[in-house]
Amino acid sequence: MQLPTVQTRFLDLPGSFSLRNGAVLDKVRVAYEQYGALTPEKDNVILLFHALSGSQHAYGYNPEVPGTGSLWKPENHEGWWNSIIGSGKPLDTDRFCIICANYLGGCYGTTGPASPSPADGLPYGSRFPHVEAADQARLQAFLLDSLGIERIHLAGPSVGGLIALSFACQFPERVRSFISIGSGYRASIEHRLSLFEQILAIELDPDFRGGDYYQGPAPKKGLAFARIIGHKSFVYQEGLEQRARKEVGGKSGLLTWMTPTRSTQSYMLHQGTKFAERFDANAYIRIADMWAEFDIRDHAPDGTFKTALEGFRRAGIPALVFSIDTDCCFRPAEQQDFVAQLESARIPVEFHTIVSTKGHDSFLLEPELYAEPIRRILAEGHPEHTP
């Protein structure tokens, strides 16, 4: 089936945008895409949040995004969740209007470190501030306001689930349902250390120049190394040798003395090198740091789950949580703790553990395992509409 061609849209905020840390950004632009038609009441919206290195392009075919330069590669052209979004699929474009936006600090159209600063027209670079998940959620609330949309269903895999949770806790009155896939309420200490290693890999590349590298070579070796560190937590490590290509490749421009002798080494080099061509190092640092620092309890003045989730509870938002039994980013025990906290806060929650050999990436590769519960939570209590 041929994919529909879609275009990225842009919202330019009319004023400045203040971050939780006190920093203020002027002339913020948000890149987003929209799939399916809005009803006259604008009450059929699913707000979708992407993963760490994802984009606003979740569905269809989009060969070009203005402002992305050479980063928008052919592998970006097809939506990252084509398996879930579309006519008759769980996120059904015949019934729902799905909206997905690129994150602040990203590199696919939303204002980020590579964007020109209004102060001097030069890329922000190192001057671009730290961004929290709470800031991302507030910015997307502004996007909804600009479109005249009041209430939405929330869905987010991986990092997207963290931002969806932040949105639900900040704006519970706007949320119909909450879907979290391979996510949680914070990063584990193990994964926080992994994210720190990834940031260090970029920082230690001589081409990084403290984040001000846009007039010279990009720190592609550091970014490739960061991706290699991160990628091993996205796949099921026990099955990595089967996933890796059989042939042993060359050095991929990253190595000087060592030559790969195993297919797994070549596979990881290939993944890292390819990724460094399609993403910006500064953007990776901002989003990885946001992930590492997230803990939903920080949304509460007393640092407790009960307070953080109180609005969520009062609004009666139903939650659907998926855990993946081979996930190394958000391990099953962490997911069970997350569900226990939701239940303790008297939030109605449906919990599924997906049995998979795909690891964290299962949500991208095995849509059939997630389809029925997603259809059900979106259908319950949602008015029927005729397109």
N, C-alpha and C positions, 0 to 999 in steps of 0.2 A: 504494500500500500504506500503510495507516494505521500510524503510528508508535506503539509501546507507550508508555504513560505511566510515567515513572520518577520516583523521589524521591531527593533528595540525603540521604545519611546523614552522621552526625557521630561522630567519635572525640574524646573529651576525654582528653588525656594525664593519667595519674595523678599525675605529678610535674612538675617544671620541665624546660625544654628549654634546653640550653646551646649557644650558637653558637660558631663557630670564632674569632670575634673576642673572645670572653670574655663577651659579653653573655648574660644569662639571662632567659628568658621564663617566667612562671608561667601556669598555666591555659590551655595552648595547646589550641585546637580545630582539628581537621582536617575539612574538608568533602570528601566523596568520593562517587562513584557506582560501582555494580557492575552489570554486564550479563552474563547467562548464569549457569548454575549451577556451583558448585564441585563437583568430584568428591569422593567420600569421602576420597581421599588428598590432596586440595587441591593437585594437581600439574598443573592445566590453566590456570594464571593468566597473563594478559598484563598487565603494569603499563605503563600508557600515560601519557605526560607531555604536557601541552598547551603551546601557543605563548604568546607574551608576554601577549596580552590575552585568552587563552582562559579556560576554566573547567573544572571537574570534569564538566560536562555535555557529554559527547562523543556520546551516542547517545540516541535516543528523544525524547520530549516531556516537558518539565518546566516547568509554568507558574509555579512559585513555589519560591523557596529562602529559608527563614527566615533573617533577619538581614541580608539584602542591601538592605533598604529600597527606594528607588525605582530602584536600578541594574539590577534584573532586568527588562529590557525584553522586548517580544514577540520581538525578533530573537534573544534568548538562549534562547527556549523550545525550539527545535529543536536537537538535538545538533550540535556543530560538525563531527563526522566520521560523520554518518549514511551517507555514501556508502561507507565502508570497514567499518563495524561492523554486524553483524546476521546473521540466519539465512542461511547460504550465502555470505556475503561474506568477504573476506580475513581480517578479524578475526571469525571465525565464532562467534556466540553459541550455536550448537548443540554446539560442541566445547569452546569456551574460556570462561573467566570473565574478563572485561576489567574492570580497576579503574583509575579515573582520579581523581586528587585535585587540589584547588585548592592553589596554592602558599602557603607562609608569606609573609605580607606582602601577600597578595592582597586582593580585595574581594568574593569570592563565597562566603563562609562560613567559610573558614579564618582564623585569627587574623591581623589586619593592623593598619595604622595607625588605621583607623576603629573598631577594637574597644576596648571599655572596659578600661583598665588596672586590674588588681586592687588597685593601690595607692590609687586614689582614685575609681574608677568613671568617670573621664573618658576620652574617646578618647586613645589613645597619641599620635596626631599626630606631631610632630617627635621624640618620645621613642622611637618605634619604631626598633629598631636596623637596621643594614645586615645583609643576609642574603646568603650565598653559595650557589652551586649545590650545594656539598658539604653544606650544612645542609639544603637541600631534599631531597636524596637520603636523608640520615639520618632525616629526619622520616618519609619514606615507608617506610623500613625499619621504623620503629616501628609504622606502620599495618599493614604485613604481619604483624609479630609479634602484634599485637592480634587479627588474624584467623586466626592459626595457620598462616600460609602461609610455607613455607620457600623454594621455588625458583620462579622466574618467567621468562617471556620479557619483554624490554624493548623498547618502541617509543617513539620521540619525534620529532616534526617540529619544525624550527626551534629555539627555545630549549629545547623539550622534549628534543631530541636531546642538548643539552649536559648536562642533568641526568641523562638516561639514561646517558651516558658516565661521569659522576661516580659514579653508582650502581654501574656495572659495575666501576669501578676500586676502589671502596671495599668492595664486597661481591661479589667475583667468584664465590665459592662458591654464591651464590644465583641465578646467572644461567644460563639455558639458551641464549638467543640474544639478539642485540643488533641492533635496526633503527634506523638514523639516516636521516632524510629532510630534505633541505634544511637541514643543520646542519653540524657540524664539531667542531673541538677548541678553537677560540677565535674571538673576533670580530676581524675585520681592523681595521687602523688607520682605514680609511675609515668602517667602520661604528661603531667606538668613538666617532669624532668626531660622527657622526650622532646617536648615543644621547646624547652630551653636549649637543648642540644641543637635543634634545628635553627633557632635564632643565632646561636653561636657560630654555626657553620657558615651562615651568611656574613655575620659580622667579621669573621676572620679572613674572608676573601679580600685580598689587597685592592680589588676593584670596587669594593663596597664604599670606601671613602666616607665612612660615617653616615651613609645614606644619601650623599650628594654626588651621584655618579652619572646624572643624566646627560652631561656634556661629554662623556667618555664611554668606555666599555662598561657594560652591565656586569654585575658580579654573578655570572652564570654558573661558574664552578661551585661557588658557595650555595647557590640556590639549588643546583642539582644534588649536591651532597645533602642539603636539608630535606629534599624530597625523598632521597633514598632512606634516610633515617625515619621519616614519617611513613613511607610506603609500606615498610615491613609490619606496621601495625594495622594497615588497612586490609591486608590479605590474610588468609588462613595460613599460618606459617608451616603447619604440618604438610600442607599441599602445595607449597611454593615451588618445589621441584617439578611437579606436574604442570603447574601454571606457566613456568618459565619455558621459553623456547628451547628446543633441543640443541640448536647450534650454538657454538661459542663464538661471540663476536669480538671486535677489536676493542681498542681502549676508549673510544668515543670522545677523544679530546680531553678527558678528565685526568687520565693517568699518565705518568711519565715512565716509571720503572716497571711497575707491575702490569702483567698481561693477564686478563681473565682466563681461568682454566676450567670454570664450571658454568653451566648454563644459567644458574641462579645469579652469578656475578654479572654476566652479560645482561641478563634481564633487568637487574636493578640499575645498572649503568644506563641502559636504554631508557628506562622509565624516568630517571633523574634528568638525563640530558634532554629528552623530549619536553619534559615539563618546564625546564629552564628557558625554553624558547617561547613558551606561551603564557608566562606569568611574570609579574614584577616582584623583585625581591623585597622592596619596601612594603608592598601590599601584603606579602606573605607574612612578614614580621608583625604587622599591625593586627592581622586576623588571628595568627597563631598566639600572640600575646593576649588578645581578647579571650580566646578559648582557655588559655592556661589560668587566667585570673578569675574566670567565672565561678560564682557560687551563689545560688539563688538566695541564700540566707543574707547576703549582702544587701538585698532589697529591703530588709527589715531593719528598723532602727535598733531593735534589741537582738538582732542576729539569730533569730529562731525561725524554724520552718513554719510554725503555727502562724506567726505574724506575717511572714512573707506570702503564705498561701491563703490568708484570710479572705481577701477579695475574690480569689479563685473559688473558694468554698461558698461564699455568700451568693455568688452569681450562679452556682449550680452547674458549672461547666463540666460536661462529661469528658473523661480523658481516655485515650487509647495509647498504650505504651507497648512497643515492640522491643524485645531484646534478641540478640543473635548469639547463639551458644558458643561461637568461635570468634567473637568480637574481642579484639585486643585494645580497642580505643575506649569502649564503655563495656566493661566485663559484666557477665550475667549477675554476679553478686552485687555490683553497684546498681544495676537496674532493679534488682529485687529490693534494695534499700530505698531507691527512688519511689517505687510503687508503695512500699510500706509507709513512707512519709506522706504520700498522697492519701492513702487510706486512713492514716492517723488524723489527717486534717479533715476527714469525712468528705473527701472528694470522690465521686463515683468514677471508678477506673476499671478498665478491661485490659488485662495483661496477657501478652503472648510471647513465648520463647520460640524463636525460629531456629529450627535445626538445619544447619547449613555447612557446607565445606568452602564457602566463599568469604568467610570472615566479615569484617565491617562493611565491605563492598556489596554484601548480599542485597541490600535494598536497591542497588542499581542493576543487579544481574538476575534477580529472581522475583519478578513482580508478582507472580502467581501466589507466592507465599504470604503476601500482604493484602491481596485484593479484597477478599470477602469481609474482613473486619473493617477495612477502610470504607467500603461501600455501605456497610451497616451503620456506622457511626454518623456518616454524612446524611443518611436517609432518615434516621430517627429524629422526629420532631421538625424535619425540614419541609417547608411547603413545596408541593409539586408545582412545577411551572412548565408551560408549553413553549418551546423555543419559537 
